[in-house]
Amino acid sequence: MAKKNKKQALGRGLSALLDDPEREISSVSDVNADKVVGNIIDLEIDKIEVNPYQPRTHFNEEAIEELAESIKALGIIQPVTVRKLGRNQYQLVSGERRYRAAKSLDFDTIPAFVRIANDQETLEMALVENIQRRDLDPIEIALSYQRLIDEIQLTQNQLSERVGKKRSTVANYMRLLKLDPIVQTGMRDGFLSMGHGRALINLEENEKQLEIYEKIIAGSLSVRETESLVQKVKKGQSPSPSKTSQPIFFNNAAEELRSYFNITVTVKGNEKGKGNIQIPFNSQEDLNEIIKKIKSED
């Protein structure tokens, strides 16, 4: 416990250096900048603004509440990262979920790493760090890649090096942005996987993409079945599923589960009633939420 108090006192001491009106720290070459940059500092939450470059646009409020409960019990284990805008003014670079959770608990301060960066550096740091997260949906990742290329003026080769991904992987994500906006929304909401999206990209006409999209949702079609339909459409054939339609109660069950879990759930079975249920998730956090909902029915 003594070590924790000593660390907190150190954080408050360093924050005082940032609040010194006679020695404003605005660059890494300023006096005391070396003592501040790279250290954990206790910053007042009210002096931190949200990062406008944040790639994430959807925040699960229930997940934020669960994080707040964890923080209440264990504290903030991983500091947020901010950049200094001016005296007593900071902007989040990463850690908005922790920031939101701490604000919901009415914390006065939050541990933070302070960076001194310009807008371009901040944008790149925020985008690259967020891209590394496992719980971004494919469209969020694609949009982040596009912003790095457009605003930081990176080539796809340079981008693949920055994010540690193969160039072909980067290209596959960015191609998703060619999909009709309705299809993109379906992917963001979890109704389609990236595999479904990659299959639909092969249809240049948005009307045909939407036609297949509706069949995917109605029939809970797999990626392979979607690819087969796309090939039929490209050959000028009728886009009807090649498989025998399954009993309607399976589709009804899928719709009910989809409504309960708020994600796409695939239910497949035969006339004898045998089948399986597939529930996708994008992160350990999502999986824990699914398990929690299942257990709540016990």
SULPEDA-V868627 format. One record per pair of residues at least 6 apart in sequence whose ideal C-beta (glycine too) atoms are under 8 Angstrom apart, sorted by the first residue. I is the first residue (numbers start at 0). GAP is how many residues later the second one is. D is the distance in Angstrom with one decimal. If there is no record, write none. Layout:
I | GAP | D
I | GAP | D
//
This chain:
6 | 33 | 7.4
7 | 34 | 6.6
9 | 29 | 7.9
10 | 28 | 7.9
10 | 29 | 5.6
10 | 30 | 5.1
10 | 31 | 3.8
10 | 100 | 6.3
11 | 30 | 5.2
13 | 21 | 6.5
13 | 22 | 5.6
13 | 25 | 5.6
13 | 27 | 4.6
14 | 26 | 4.9
14 | 27 | 5.5
14 | 28 | 6.0
16 | 6 | 7.7
16 | 8 | 7.0
16 | 15 | 4.9
16 | 18 | 6.3
16 | 19 | 5.6
17 | 7 | 6.1
17 | 18 | 6.1
17 | 23 | 7.2
17 | 66 | 7.0
17 | 69 | 7.8
17 | 70 | 7.6
17 | 96 | 7.1
18 | 68 | 7.2
18 | 69 | 6.2
19 | 12 | 7.7
20 | 66 | 6.7
22 | 7 | 7.2
22 | 8 | 5.4
22 | 9 | 6.3
23 | 6 | 7.2
23 | 63 | 5.9
24 | 6 | 7.6
24 | 7 | 6.1
24 | 8 | 5.0
24 | 11 | 6.1
24 | 59 | 6.9
24 | 91 | 7.4
25 | 58 | 7.1
25 | 60 | 7.8
25 | 90 | 7.1
26 | 6 | 6.8
26 | 89 | 6.1
27 | 6 | 7.7
27 | 9 | 6.2
27 | 88 | 5.7
32 | 83 | 7.0
35 | 78 | 5.6
36 | 77 | 6.1
36 | 78 | 6.8
36 | 79 | 6.2
37 | 75 | 7.0
38 | 74 | 7.5
38 | 75 | 7.6
39 | 39 | 5.1
39 | 71 | 5.1
39 | 72 | 7.1
39 | 73 | 6.4
40 | 70 | 7.2
40 | 71 | 5.7
40 | 72 | 7.7
40 | 73 | 5.7
41 | 67 | 4.4
41 | 68 | 7.4
41 | 69 | 6.0
41 | 70 | 7.7
42 | 39 | 6.7
42 | 47 | 6.1
42 | 66 | 6.1
42 | 67 | 6.1
42 | 68 | 7.9
42 | 69 | 4.7
42 | 71 | 7.7
43 | 44 | 7.9
43 | 64 | 6.3
43 | 65 | 5.6
44 | 54 | 7.3
44 | 57 | 6.2
44 | 58 | 5.9
44 | 62 | 5.9
44 | 63 | 6.6
44 | 64 | 6.5
44 | 65 | 5.3
46 | 41 | 5.1
46 | 42 | 6.3
46 | 43 | 5.8
47 | 32 | 7.8
47 | 34 | 5.9
47 | 42 | 4.7
47 | 43 | 7.1
47 | 44 | 6.1
47 | 51 | 6.8
47 | 62 | 7.3
47 | 64 | 7.4
48 | 36 | 7.8
48 | 40 | 7.5
48 | 41 | 7.2
48 | 42 | 5.2
48 | 43 | 7.2
49 | 41 | 7.7
49 | 42 | 5.7
49 | 46 | 6.5
49 | 49 | 7.6
50 | 40 | 5.6
50 | 41 | 4.2
50 | 42 | 6.1
50 | 43 | 7.9
50 | 45 | 6.9
50 | 71 | 7.3
50 | 75 | 5.6
52 | 69 | 6.2
52 | 70 | 4.5
52 | 73 | 4.6
52 | 74 | 6.9
53 | 38 | 7.4
53 | 42 | 5.9
53 | 72 | 6.2
53 | 76 | 7.2
54 | 71 | 6.9
54 | 72 | 5.7
54 | 75 | 4.6
54 | 76 | 7.3
54 | 81 | 7.2
54 | 85 | 5.8
54 | 88 | 6.6
54 | 89 | 4.2
54 | 92 | 7.3
55 | 40 | 7.1
55 | 74 | 6.2
55 | 80 | 6.8
55 | 84 | 6.4
56 | 83 | 7.1
57 | 79 | 8.0
57 | 82 | 7.9
57 | 130 | 7.3
58 | 37 | 7.5
58 | 38 | 6.9
58 | 41 | 6.8
61 | 227 | 7.4
62 | 34 | 7.5
62 | 222 | 6.1
62 | 226 | 7.1
63 | 33 | 6.3
63 | 36 | 5.3
63 | 37 | 5.4
63 | 40 | 6.8
64 | 36 | 7.9
64 | 39 | 7.4
66 | 30 | 6.0
66 | 31 | 7.0
66 | 34 | 4.3
67 | 33 | 4.1
67 | 34 | 7.8
67 | 36 | 5.0
67 | 37 | 5.5
70 | 27 | 7.3
70 | 30 | 5.4
70 | 31 | 6.5
70 | 34 | 6.5
71 | 33 | 6.0
75 | 22 | 5.8
75 | 26 | 6.5
75 | 34 | 6.4
75 | 35 | 5.7
77 | 17 | 7.3
77 | 20 | 7.0
78 | 16 | 7.2
78 | 31 | 7.6
78 | 32 | 4.0
78 | 33 | 5.3
78 | 34 | 5.4
79 | 12 | 6.2
79 | 13 | 8.0
79 | 14 | 6.7
79 | 15 | 3.0
79 | 16 | 7.9
79 | 18 | 5.5
79 | 19 | 5.6
79 | 30 | 6.1
79 | 31 | 7.4
79 | 32 | 5.0
79 | 33 | 7.4
80 | 11 | 7.4
80 | 12 | 4.3
80 | 13 | 4.7
80 | 14 | 6.0
80 | 31 | 6.8
80 | 32 | 4.7
80 | 34 | 6.2
80 | 44 | 7.6
80 | 48 | 7.7
81 | 8 | 4.2
81 | 9 | 6.1
81 | 10 | 5.7
81 | 11 | 6.1
81 | 30 | 4.9
81 | 31 | 7.2
81 | 32 | 5.9
81 | 33 | 6.9
82 | 7 | 6.8
82 | 8 | 5.4
82 | 10 | 5.6
82 | 31 | 7.4
82 | 32 | 4.7
82 | 33 | 6.6
82 | 34 | 4.8
82 | 39 | 5.3
83 | 6 | 5.9
83 | 30 | 5.9
83 | 31 | 7.5
83 | 32 | 5.5
84 | 6 | 5.5
89 | 22 | 7.3
89 | 24 | 7.3
90 | 31 | 7.1
91 | 7 | 5.9
92 | 22 | 6.2
92 | 24 | 7.6
92 | 29 | 5.9
92 | 32 | 5.2
92 | 33 | 5.3
92 | 36 | 7.3
93 | 31 | 7.3
93 | 32 | 6.2
93 | 35 | 4.7
93 | 36 | 6.8
94 | 17 | 7.9
97 | 12 | 7.3
98 | 11 | 6.6
101 | 8 | 4.9
114 | 7 | 7.8
114 | 10 | 7.2
116 | 8 | 6.6
119 | 31 | 7.5
119 | 32 | 6.4
122 | 24 | 7.3
122 | 28 | 6.0
122 | 29 | 6.8
123 | 24 | 6.8
123 | 28 | 5.3
123 | 38 | 7.7
126 | 17 | 4.8
126 | 20 | 6.0
126 | 21 | 5.4
127 | 20 | 7.5
127 | 34 | 5.7
127 | 35 | 6.0
129 | 6 | 6.6
129 | 14 | 6.4
130 | 10 | 6.0
130 | 13 | 5.1
130 | 14 | 7.4
130 | 32 | 5.2
131 | 31 | 7.3
131 | 32 | 7.8
133 | 148 | 6.9
133 | 149 | 5.0
133 | 150 | 8.0
134 | 147 | 5.2
134 | 148 | 3.8
134 | 150 | 6.3
134 | 151 | 6.9
135 | 8 | 7.5
135 | 146 | 8.0
136 | 50 | 6.4
136 | 51 | 5.1
136 | 53 | 7.5
136 | 145 | 6.8
137 | 35 | 6.3
137 | 38 | 5.8
137 | 49 | 5.7
137 | 56 | 4.4
137 | 59 | 6.5
138 | 37 | 6.2
138 | 38 | 7.6
138 | 45 | 5.1
138 | 48 | 5.4
138 | 49 | 5.0
139 | 48 | 7.3
140 | 32 | 5.3
141 | 31 | 4.4
141 | 32 | 5.4
141 | 34 | 4.7
141 | 35 | 5.2
142 | 34 | 7.2
144 | 14 | 6.2
144 | 18 | 7.6
144 | 25 | 5.8
144 | 28 | 5.8
144 | 29 | 5.4
145 | 28 | 6.2
145 | 31 | 6.3
147 | 6 | 5.3
147 | 11 | 5.5
147 | 14 | 7.1
147 | 15 | 8.0
148 | 6 | 7.5
148 | 7 | 7.1
148 | 10 | 6.1
148 | 25 | 8.0
153 | 8 | 6.8
155 | 11 | 5.6
155 | 14 | 5.5
155 | 15 | 6.3
155 | 18 | 7.7
156 | 10 | 5.9
158 | 11 | 5.6
159 | 6 | 6.2
159 | 7 | 4.4
159 | 9 | 7.4
159 | 10 | 4.9
162 | 7 | 7.2
171 | 22 | 7.9
171 | 26 | 6.4
172 | 21 | 7.9
174 | 23 | 7.3
174 | 26 | 5.2
175 | 8 | 7.0
175 | 11 | 7.1
175 | 18 | 7.1
175 | 21 | 5.0
175 | 22 | 7.4
175 | 25 | 6.9
176 | 7 | 7.4
177 | 23 | 5.8
178 | 8 | 7.6
178 | 18 | 5.9
178 | 21 | 6.0
178 | 22 | 6.2
178 | 30 | 6.3
179 | 26 | 4.1
179 | 29 | 4.9
179 | 30 | 5.8
179 | 33 | 7.6
181 | 28 | 6.1
181 | 31 | 7.0
182 | 9 | 6.9
182 | 14 | 6.9
182 | 17 | 6.0
182 | 26 | 5.5
182 | 27 | 6.9
182 | 30 | 5.1
183 | 13 | 8.0
185 | 6 | 4.8
185 | 27 | 6.3
185 | 31 | 7.4
186 | 6 | 7.7
186 | 7 | 7.2
186 | 9 | 7.6
186 | 10 | 5.4
189 | 72 | 7.7
189 | 73 | 4.3
189 | 74 | 5.2
189 | 90 | 6.9
189 | 92 | 7.9
190 | 25 | 7.9
190 | 26 | 6.0
190 | 73 | 4.6
191 | 21 | 7.3
191 | 24 | 6.5
191 | 72 | 7.2
192 | 30 | 6.5
192 | 87 | 6.8
194 | 28 | 3.7
194 | 31 | 7.8
195 | 20 | 6.0
195 | 25 | 8.0
195 | 27 | 5.7
195 | 30 | 5.3
198 | 24 | 6.3
198 | 27 | 4.6
198 | 28 | 4.6
198 | 31 | 5.2
199 | 9 | 4.9
199 | 12 | 6.1
199 | 13 | 6.7
199 | 26 | 7.2
199 | 30 | 6.7
201 | 28 | 5.4
201 | 32 | 6.9
202 | 6 | 5.0
202 | 9 | 6.9
202 | 27 | 6.0
202 | 30 | 6.2
202 | 31 | 7.2
207 | 25 | 5.5
207 | 31 | 7.7
210 | 22 | 7.7
210 | 28 | 6.0
211 | 14 | 6.6
211 | 17 | 5.4
211 | 18 | 6.3
211 | 21 | 6.8
211 | 27 | 6.0
214 | 6 | 6.5
214 | 14 | 6.6
214 | 24 | 6.6
214 | 26 | 6.7
215 | 10 | 5.7
217 | 33 | 7.3
218 | 6 | 7.8
218 | 22 | 5.8
218 | 26 | 7.5
218 | 32 | 7.2
219 | 30 | 8.0
219 | 31 | 6.8
219 | 34 | 5.1
219 | 44 | 7.8
219 | 46 | 4.5
219 | 47 | 6.4
219 | 48 | 6.9
220 | 8 | 7.3
220 | 20 | 6.5
221 | 44 | 7.5
224 | 16 | 6.2
224 | 17 | 7.5
224 | 18 | 6.5
227 | 13 | 8.0
227 | 14 | 5.9
228 | 10 | 5.0
228 | 11 | 7.9
228 | 12 | 6.6
231 | 6 | 7.0
231 | 7 | 5.7
231 | 8 | 7.7
232 | 6 | 4.9
245 | 22 | 6.4
245 | 23 | 5.9
245 | 24 | 7.1
245 | 29 | 7.8
246 | 22 | 6.9
246 | 24 | 6.4
249 | 17 | 4.8
249 | 18 | 6.6
249 | 19 | 4.9
249 | 25 | 6.4
250 | 16 | 7.3
252 | 14 | 4.9
253 | 11 | 5.4
253 | 12 | 6.4
253 | 13 | 4.0
256 | 8 | 3.9
256 | 10 | 6.9
256 | 20 | 7.1
256 | 22 | 7.5
257 | 6 | 5.9
257 | 7 | 4.9
259 | 33 | 7.1
260 | 18 | 6.5
260 | 29 | 6.3
260 | 32 | 6.4
262 | 16 | 7.0
262 | 17 | 6.4
262 | 18 | 7.5
262 | 23 | 7.9
263 | 16 | 6.5
264 | 12 | 6.5
264 | 13 | 7.0
264 | 14 | 5.3
265 | 11 | 7.2
265 | 12 | 4.1
266 | 8 | 6.5
266 | 9 | 7.7
266 | 10 | 5.3
266 | 11 | 7.8
267 | 7 | 5.1
267 | 8 | 6.0
267 | 10 | 7.7
268 | 6 | 2.4
268 | 7 | 7.5
278 | 11 | 6.0
280 | 6 | 4.6
280 | 9 | 6.1
//
